[in-house]
Amino acid sequence: MLQPRPWSNGRVVLLGDAVHATAPHLASGAGMAVEIGIVLAEELARNSSVAGALRAYEDRRFDRCRDVVESSVAIGKLQLAHGAPGQIAGLIEGALHRLNAPY
Ligand SMILES: Cc1cc2nc3c(=O)[nH]c(=O)nc-3n(C[C@H](O)[C@H](O)[C@H](O)COP(=O)(O)OP(=O)(O)OC[C@H]3O[C@@H](n4cnc5c(N)ncnc54)[C@H](O)[C@@H]3O)c2cc1C
């Protein structure tokens, strides 16, 4: 359930499952929630305005969280369709490889 941007309104900001609750197939929901807290703190510390910080926070998080949500759904659908184990493993490995990138 990836929420469309924006994830903030004024000084109110959403994070974690509130904006990117995911299927369990990559076991990464908590990881995303922890990362997003770190990124939000970093951007609030380095930006001179709250609006700028929240924009930068979203810019850094949206695509990565979308990848987790969409990859998890794709893996789940393939499992339900009794997809080939190698194909399922390929989706998981690809997603985990992308998640290894610095955030
Ligand atoms: C069965 C299961 C297994 C999972 N396994 C994994 C795993 O292996 N690895 C992984 O990375 N992720 C896993 N997840 C996902 C992970 O738990 C979530 O992605 C993560 O907890 C999201 O963190 P969050 O802080 O966004 O939300 P939450 O952890 O849901 O925290 C929200 C908090 O807000 C509180 N709250 C709600 N409404 C109010 C209110 N009105 N006022 C005050 N407080 C309120 C709630 O009580 C809760 O404590 C799993 C989830 C489930 C359900």
Ligand as a Chemical Component Dictionary entry (heavy atoms), coordinates in Angstrom:
data_LIG
# 
_chem_comp.id                   LIG 
_chem_comp.type                 NON-POLYMER 
_chem_comp.pdbx_formal_charge   0 
_chem_comp.three_letter_code    LIG 
# 
loop_
_chem_comp_atom.comp_id 
_chem_comp_atom.atom_id 
_chem_comp_atom.alt_atom_id 
_chem_comp_atom.type_symbol 
_chem_comp_atom.charge 
_chem_comp_atom.model_Cartn_x 
_chem_comp_atom.model_Cartn_y 
_chem_comp_atom.model_Cartn_z 
_chem_comp_atom.pdbx_ordinal 
LIG C1  C1  C 0 3.651  -10.781 11.231 1  
LIG C2  C2  C 0 4.625  -9.713  10.743 2  
LIG C3  C3  C 0 5.955  -10.066 10.487 3  
LIG C4  C4  C 0 6.857  -9.102  10.033 4  
LIG N1  N1  N 0 8.142  -9.481  9.793  5  
LIG C5  C5  C 0 9.043  -8.552  9.396  6  
LIG C6  C6  C 0 10.409 -8.911  9.189  7  
LIG O1  O1  O 0 10.817 -10.069 9.327  8  
LIG N2  N2  N 0 11.271 -7.930  8.816  9  
LIG C7  C7  C 0 10.873 -6.647  8.631  10 
LIG O2  O2  O 0 11.703 -5.787  8.293  11 
LIG N3  N3  N 0 9.562  -6.288  8.816  12 
LIG C8  C8  C 0 8.659  -7.204  9.194  13 
LIG N4  N4  N 0 7.351  -6.828  9.394  14 
LIG C9  C9  C 0 6.927  -5.458  9.084  15 
LIG C10 C10 C 0 7.257  -4.497  10.231 16 
LIG O3  O3  O 0 6.749  -4.996  11.453 17 
LIG C11 C11 C 0 6.628  -3.137  9.929  18 
LIG O4  O4  O 0 6.969  -2.733  8.623  19 
LIG C12 C12 C 0 7.146  -2.089  10.923 20 
LIG O5  O5  O 0 6.770  -2.450  12.238 21 
LIG C13 C13 C 0 6.564  -0.720  10.580 22 
LIG O6  O6  O 0 6.983  0.182   11.567 23 
LIG P1  P1  P 0 6.155  1.495   11.833 24 
LIG O7  O7  O 0 6.885  2.192   12.941 25 
LIG O8  O8  O 0 5.946  2.226   10.557 26 
LIG O9  O9  O 0 4.708  1.040   12.300 27 
LIG P2  P2  P 0 4.286  0.184   13.585 28 
LIG O10 O10 O 0 5.382  -0.742  14.013 29 
LIG O11 O11 O 0 2.940  -0.395  13.264 30 
LIG O12 O12 O 0 4.157  1.274   14.713 31 
LIG C14 C14 C 0 3.052  2.147   14.772 32 
LIG C15 C15 C 0 2.804  2.424   16.252 33 
LIG O13 O13 O 0 1.831  3.463   16.349 34 
LIG C16 C16 C 0 0.942  3.115   17.387 35 
LIG N5  N5  N 0 -0.316 3.853   17.148 36 
LIG C17 C17 C 0 -1.282 3.592   16.238 37 
LIG N6  N6  N 0 -2.278 4.495   16.336 38 
LIG C18 C18 C 0 -1.906 5.350   17.308 39 
LIG C19 C19 C 0 -2.516 6.508   17.870 40 
LIG N7  N7  N 0 -3.698 6.977   17.438 41 
LIG N8  N8  N 0 -1.861 7.137   18.877 42 
LIG C20 C20 C 0 -0.657 6.698   19.321 43 
LIG N9  N9  N 0 -0.040 5.612   18.821 44 
LIG C21 C21 C 0 -0.666 4.954   17.829 45 
LIG C22 C22 C 0 0.795  1.605   17.304 46 
LIG O14 O14 O 0 0.328  1.066   18.520 47 
LIG C23 C23 C 0 2.237  1.197   17.001 48 
LIG O15 O15 O 0 3.003  1.012   18.183 49 
LIG C24 C24 C 0 6.420  -7.776  9.839  50 
LIG C25 C25 C 0 5.081  -7.429  10.108 51 
LIG C26 C26 C 0 4.191  -8.378  10.552 52 
LIG C27 C27 C 0 2.760  -7.979  10.856 53 
# 
loop_
_chem_comp_bond.comp_id 
_chem_comp_bond.atom_id_1 
_chem_comp_bond.atom_id_2 
_chem_comp_bond.value_order 
_chem_comp_bond.pdbx_ordinal 
LIG C1  C2  SING 1  
LIG C2  C3  SING 2  
LIG C2  C26 DOUB 3  
LIG C3  C4  DOUB 4  
LIG C4  N1  SING 5  
LIG C4  C24 SING 6  
LIG N1  C5  DOUB 7  
LIG C5  C6  SING 8  
LIG C5  C8  SING 9  
LIG C6  O1  DOUB 10 
LIG C6  N2  SING 11 
LIG N2  C7  SING 12 
LIG C7  O2  DOUB 13 
LIG C7  N3  SING 14 
LIG N3  C8  DOUB 15 
LIG C8  N4  SING 16 
LIG N4  C9  SING 17 
LIG N4  C24 SING 18 
LIG C9  C10 SING 19 
LIG C10 O3  SING 20 
LIG C10 C11 SING 21 
LIG C11 O4  SING 22 
LIG C11 C12 SING 23 
LIG C12 O5  SING 24 
LIG C12 C13 SING 25 
LIG C13 O6  SING 26 
LIG O6  P1  SING 27 
LIG P1  O7  DOUB 28 
LIG P1  O8  SING 29 
LIG P1  O9  SING 30 
LIG O9  P2  SING 31 
LIG P2  O10 DOUB 32 
LIG P2  O11 SING 33 
LIG P2  O12 SING 34 
LIG O12 C14 SING 35 
LIG C14 C15 SING 36 
LIG C15 O13 SING 37 
LIG C15 C23 SING 38 
LIG O13 C16 SING 39 
LIG C16 N5  SING 40 
LIG C16 C22 SING 41 
LIG N5  C17 SING 42 
LIG N5  C21 SING 43 
LIG C17 N6  DOUB 44 
LIG N6  C18 SING 45 
LIG C18 C19 SING 46 
LIG C18 C21 DOUB 47 
LIG C19 N7  SING 48 
LIG C19 N8  DOUB 49 
LIG N8  C20 SING 50 
LIG C20 N9  DOUB 51 
LIG N9  C21 SING 52 
LIG C22 O14 SING 53 
LIG C22 C23 SING 54 
LIG C23 O15 SING 55 
LIG C24 C25 DOUB 56 
LIG C25 C26 SING 57 
LIG C26 C27 SING 58 
# 
